Amino acid sequence: MVMNEEQLIYYLTGFADGEGCFCIALKNQKSAKVKWVLDPIFHVTQNANHKEILYEFQRLLNCGIVIKKYGQEQTMQFIVQSRKDLIAKVIPFFKKYKLITKNKDFEIFAEAVESLEQHKHADKEEFKKLLKKVFTMNGEGKQRRYKIEDVLKSLDSSETIRQTH
């Protein structure tokens, strides 16, 4: 079956709802004003045998890269890390074409990316508010390297923290 552009858009939206991830990595960076950096990433994963769907995302959104997933030879990913592309292309697309299962994560992701773009994260209290929201994403942050309590504590002190893994 050949799809028209509108059908493809809805198909890709549903595909992203199942195989996509809106995530915001947390990185400890001593040179950052608040010692931490939030790094937003949108990615969609697929078996290498069907990687053409990832190239459809790249074509439709006119951004991102398609690469092999590190450590998984048969898995490919479409990745958008550029904040400019997230703001101009990815976020408007998913605001227009609503997700079902990942909508809550997407809304927090969009708010976080927009806050980062406005440099609100430079203020420690704003950063804490944003961090608390980010930690509710993707299963309440169960796969994060750091515990939120430790990160919040480190923001109020001069200590650095170790990863939990």
WOMOZI-V464371 format. One line per field, one symbol per residue. phi: phi as a letter, one per 20 degrees, with the letter a starting at -180 (. if undefined). psi: psi as a letter, one per 30 degrees, with the letter a starting at -180 (. if undefined). A space follows every 50 residues. Layout:
phi = ???
psi = ???
This chain:
phi = .eeeffffgffffffffedebdccfdcfcgffgdmccdcfbdbcdbggfc fgffffffffelancdcffgncgeddceccdffgfffecffgffffdfed fdffffffgffffffffemfffegffffffgffgfeflmlmfdffdefgf fffffecefddefed
psi = kkkleeeeeeeeeeeeeeglkjljkkkjjeflegflkkjkkklkklkffh ffeefeeeeefhlllklkkkfjegklkkkjfjeeeeefeeeeefeejkld fgeeeeeeeeeeeeeeeggfffkeeeeeeeeeeefflihhgfglelkeee eeeffgaglllllf.
